[in-house]
Amino acid sequence: MLTLDDLLLEQGDFRLSADLTVTRGARVAVMGPSGAGKSTLLAAIAGFLAPARGRILWSGTDITRLAPGARPLSILFQDQNLFPHLSVEQNIGLGLDPKLRLGRAEHTRIEEALAQVGLDGMARRKPAELSGGQQSRVALARTLLRDRPLLLLDEPFAALGPALKAEMLALVATIASAQGTTVLMVSHDPADARSLCPETILVAEGRALPPQPTAPLLDSPPPALRAYLGG
């Protein structure tokens, strides 16, 4: 499980505290007003921001000072982080070896990941030859090969249309359930949170609150969230 133990994040005048636990295998949305610190929270968990106080633990092991690449997680951003000069196969292969020293076994794993995300036969294409939804699938396939137990989603599908976004969220749910992956997803869309995440961390007024059931929270949101959602 993921534990944020008396965590305090500071950036200039900004402060965010968190003292919470996410159970292993849970799918949890991270919601709150703009500027509340949702992406900042994920950045700290991923290792891109050092906390001013407190600890980050995974399954009881303190990972607070580990480098981002040494943490038991993968993260997907909105821009997908695909390299335009590399093929789909090479972009995915970076999840196995940053120097792309790939043998037969690695190529087989890449083919299996492509099949899992519905991109059979597209290994040789470049990102520019793919649709937005296909590019999202390539980025997701790369995280699958990294085989990390925690997946952080910082609105990676926000630029997709409603149908494609729903398709990608369903794919994430299927894969996460099959692999027992813990998912934290920053979202501004209540429909996305409802579809993927049974629980939600509310980030507002300088605090990230412990996970609570998504449906009741969105059906009767507290004032800060209600004002943001426009309800």
ABEGO torsion letter per residue (X at the ends): XBBBBGBBBBBEABBBBBBBBBBBGBBBBBBEBBGAGAAAAAAAAAGABBBABEBBBBGGBBAAABBAAABBBBBBBAAGGBBAABBAAAAAAAAABAAGBBBAAAAAAAAAAAAAAGABGAAABBAAABBAAAAAAAAAAAAAAAGBABBBBBGAAAABBAAAAAAAAAAAAAAAAAAGBBBBBBBABAAAAAAABABBBBBBGGBBBBBBBAAAAAABBBAAAAAAAGX
